[in-house]
């Protein structure tokens, strides 16, 4: 059950994320643009080009780019969706324990999100989402 206050807090947080992603200066992660493009061209990391991390972030971006194209706007959309999903997961898990605590946690998340993660690299966001889900699943 979502109350009016919950709806307002979630809406304002979502608007704040939208403003920070689409209306303020946003610097797409350049490797998040050209490395998935290399995958779409059939080139493989570790074999055809140097890559020193796992493939989850590149594979996710390549799958999205296959449908909507490779562009900075596509990258912004992916980051936007991941940040919203992370916020709603945070709210959803904590709401099981306490509605006021969930609202406060979501508010703090949206307020501190951009000063802490202004570079918006997808692997950091994916690690944060995984850590959040793992923590609350174990808790």
Order of alpha helices (4+ residues) and beta strands (2+ residues): alpha-alpha-alpha-alpha-alpha-alpha
